[in-house]
Amino acid sequence: MKIAVIGAGIVGASATYHLAKWGHEVTVIDNQERGQATAHAAGIICPWLSKRRNKVWYELAKNSAAFYPELSEELAGVKIESGYKQVGTLALRAREESLISLFDLAIERRKTAPTMGEIKLLNEEEVRERFPLVKPGFGAVFVSGGGRVRGGQIRDALLQGAAQNGITQIFETAKLTAEGALFAGEKEVPYDRLVLSAGAFLPKLMEPLGYKAQVLAQKGQIITMTFDQKTDDWPVILPPATKSIVPFNDGEIMLGATHEKEAEFDLEKTEAGYREIVTELSTFIHLENALKSDMSVGTRPYTPDFAPFIGQVGQEPIFVANGLGASGLTTGPFVGKLLAESATSEKTSMDIARFDPAPYITKF
Ligand SMILES: Cc1cc2nc3c(=O)[nH]c(=O)nc-3n(C[C@H](O)[C@H](O)[C@H](O)COP(=O)(O)OP(=O)(O)OC[C@H]3O[C@@H](n4cnc5c(N)ncnc54)[C@H](O)[C@@H]3O)c2cc1C
């Protein structure tokens, strides 16, 4: 089948990878928006300790986290490095009761999520052995299966994997007409099925087709600090806060991010954003010895009820996945696979009836 994919963030890259692997003729079009969420994500893959009450989301996130090691191994098998690493996660807490209740939750959740691996309660000293910059006063629940990945690296790995099976990549803005014709720049792109993975930019893309897509844009600012430390194997830190601490190799630690709904597509780095992140996270770790500090800004796609959607648009040959919000790097590769399965009428790896796009994609 001829399949055109619009948008090559994490969702589109994964859909492209799977479609190409299954032998379809894939054209992927991406206009390299500066605010692409995937390129700016912090890269935490640890959904199991979330207190979000949405069970449908949790099932998706759990399956998605389990998919990462499998995908990473599959890519390694064709000599592509995904960058995904299970360095473990430290969920910091100051109070004994909070630690114990989180530990109990982790043990309960592991019954259906073996990817979580080993779960341990750590005291202050044990925490600082694993992450020397943590300030005194915090114990942690350690989850060995927690992972981290750079959004840009896993995106490129998937596109590289897709290219091994032959794809056409076009770096242009895709436009749809009222009749459903697809143009990349001036050139018409024929298709049997259309896959839309345009992130926060979906409403603009679908408007000429006569559809209103209820996808909103949220600005996220994130800081990368460099320390004179060997951080390669340091775990991710989830503090009791809205922000997180994600170490990568060679002393780099990502700190973030802000959640600015009103700012939507704005890509300005702000002093207020910087202060918000540093003030919140310096409660938990020492940041004063950073050698270097950079900021970047991305645009998260989310829906009014924060739920993702995946599947066919009515009876049209159009398939869409979106609204992944703050956990889209976690769910993105698996959602991309589900999207590819639904677009090719394959049996989906999980039931996606609960993610029906209908409430979010309506006719004008
Ligand atoms: C600062 C920040 C930190 C984050 N941290 C985490 C984290 O730690 N863990 C986690 O799980 N998630 C995290 N996220 C969320 C995650 O990054 C997003 O949910 C996810 O990347 C969304 O992927 P997407 O493919 O739907 O959209 P995007 O990555 O935005 O990709 C959409 C693509 O479509 C292209 N496009 C749009 N319209 C067109 C068109 N008309 N023609 C051609 N191309 C088009 C754009 O150029 C873009 O490349 C974070 C996000 C941000 C911003």
The ligand as an SDF file (V2000), in Angstrom:
LIG
                    3D

 53 58  0  0  0  0  0  0  0  0999 V2000
   10.2340   20.3720   27.1610 C   0  0  0  0  0  0  0  0  0  0  0  0
    9.5580   19.0460   26.9810 C   0  0  0  0  0  0  0  0  0  0  0  0
    9.9120   17.9650   27.8130 C   0  0  0  0  0  0  0  0  0  0  0  0
    9.2950   16.7150   27.6630 C   0  0  0  0  0  0  0  0  0  0  0  0
    9.7030   15.6580   28.4430 N   0  0  0  0  0  0  0  0  0  0  0  0
    9.1470   14.4270   28.2750 C   0  0  0  0  0  0  0  0  0  0  0  0
    9.6010   13.3030   29.0470 C   0  0  0  0  0  0  0  0  0  0  0  0
   10.5140   13.4040   29.8590 O   0  0  0  0  0  0  0  0  0  0  0  0
    8.9970   12.0930   28.8800 N   0  0  0  0  0  0  0  0  0  0  0  0
    7.9850   11.9390   27.9840 C   0  0  0  0  0  0  0  0  0  0  0  0
    7.4600   10.8270   27.8720 O   0  0  0  0  0  0  0  0  0  0  0  0
    7.5400   12.9840   27.2100 N   0  0  0  0  0  0  0  0  0  0  0  0
    8.0930   14.2180   27.3410 C   0  0  0  0  0  0  0  0  0  0  0  0
    7.6440   15.2920   26.5920 N   0  0  0  0  0  0  0  0  0  0  0  0
    6.4740   15.1130   25.7050 C   0  0  0  0  0  0  0  0  0  0  0  0
    6.8290   14.5460   24.3330 C   0  0  0  0  0  0  0  0  0  0  0  0
    7.9850   15.1650   23.8620 O   0  0  0  0  0  0  0  0  0  0  0  0
    5.6840   14.7770   23.3260 C   0  0  0  0  0  0  0  0  0  0  0  0
    4.4390   14.3590   23.8350 O   0  0  0  0  0  0  0  0  0  0  0  0
    5.9400   13.9770   22.0360 C   0  0  0  0  0  0  0  0  0  0  0  0
    7.2490   14.2090   21.5790 O   0  0  0  0  0  0  0  0  0  0  0  0
    4.9250   14.3580   20.9480 C   0  0  0  0  0  0  0  0  0  0  0  0
    5.3110   13.7200   19.7550 O   0  0  0  0  0  0  0  0  0  0  0  0
    4.5400   13.9450   18.3850 P   0  0  0  0  0  0  0  0  0  0  0  0
    5.2180   13.0760   17.3950 O   0  0  0  0  0  0  0  0  0  0  0  0
    3.0650   13.7960   18.6060 O   0  0  0  0  0  0  0  0  0  0  0  0
    4.7520   15.5060   18.0240 O   0  0  0  0  0  0  0  0  0  0  0  0
    6.0660   16.2950   17.5920 P   0  0  0  0  0  0  0  0  0  0  0  0
    7.2720   15.7130   18.1890 O   0  0  0  0  0  0  0  0  0  0  0  0
    5.8050   17.7370   17.8560 O   0  0  0  0  0  0  0  0  0  0  0  0
    6.1670   16.0450   16.0220 O   0  0  0  0  0  0  0  0  0  0  0  0
    5.2610   16.6020   15.0980 C   0  0  0  0  0  0  0  0  0  0  0  0
    6.0020   16.8020   13.7740 C   0  0  0  0  0  0  0  0  0  0  0  0
    5.0660   17.1130   12.7470 O   0  0  0  0  0  0  0  0  0  0  0  0
    5.6570   18.0490   11.8680 C   0  0  0  0  0  0  0  0  0  0  0  0
    4.5670   18.7230   11.1490 N   0  0  0  0  0  0  0  0  0  0  0  0
    3.4640   19.3170   11.6780 C   0  0  0  0  0  0  0  0  0  0  0  0
    2.6690   19.8060   10.7040 N   0  0  0  0  0  0  0  0  0  0  0  0
    3.2790   19.5020    9.5330 C   0  0  0  0  0  0  0  0  0  0  0  0
    2.9560   19.7500    8.1630 C   0  0  0  0  0  0  0  0  0  0  0  0
    1.8350   20.3870    7.7890 N   0  0  0  0  0  0  0  0  0  0  0  0
    3.8280   19.3270    7.2130 N   0  0  0  0  0  0  0  0  0  0  0  0
    4.9650   18.6670    7.5480 C   0  0  0  0  0  0  0  0  0  0  0  0
    5.3090   18.4030    8.8280 N   0  0  0  0  0  0  0  0  0  0  0  0
    4.4770   18.8200    9.8030 C   0  0  0  0  0  0  0  0  0  0  0  0
    6.4600   18.9690   12.7890 C   0  0  0  0  0  0  0  0  0  0  0  0
    7.5000   19.6320   12.0990 O   0  0  0  0  0  0  0  0  0  0  0  0
    6.9980   17.9550   13.7990 C   0  0  0  0  0  0  0  0  0  0  0  0
    8.2740   17.4990   13.3820 O   0  0  0  0  0  0  0  0  0  0  0  0
    8.2660   16.5480   26.6890 C   0  0  0  0  0  0  0  0  0  0  0  0
    7.9210   17.6260   25.8510 C   0  0  0  0  0  0  0  0  0  0  0  0
    8.5610   18.8600   25.9830 C   0  0  0  0  0  0  0  0  0  0  0  0
    8.1900   19.9970   25.0600 C   0  0  0  0  0  0  0  0  0  0  0  0
  1  2  1  0
  2  3  1  0
  2 52  2  0
  3  4  2  0
  4  5  1  0
  4 50  1  0
  5  6  2  0
  6  7  1  0
  6 13  1  0
  7  8  2  0
  7  9  1  0
  9 10  1  0
 10 11  2  0
 10 12  1  0
 12 13  2  0
 13 14  1  0
 14 15  1  0
 14 50  1  0
 15 16  1  0
 16 17  1  0
 16 18  1  0
 18 19  1  0
 18 20  1  0
 20 21  1  0
 20 22  1  0
 22 23  1  0
 23 24  1  0
 24 25  2  0
 24 26  1  0
 24 27  1  0
 27 28  1  0
 28 29  2  0
 28 30  1  0
 28 31  1  0
 31 32  1  0
 32 33  1  0
 33 34  1  0
 33 48  1  0
 34 35  1  0
 35 36  1  0
 35 46  1  0
 36 37  1  0
 36 45  1  0
 37 38  2  0
 38 39  1  0
 39 40  1  0
 39 45  2  0
 40 41  1  0
 40 42  2  0
 42 43  1  0
 43 44  2  0
 44 45  1  0
 46 47  1  0
 46 48  1  0
 48 49  1  0
 50 51  2  0
 51 52  1  0
 52 53  1  0
M  END
$$$$
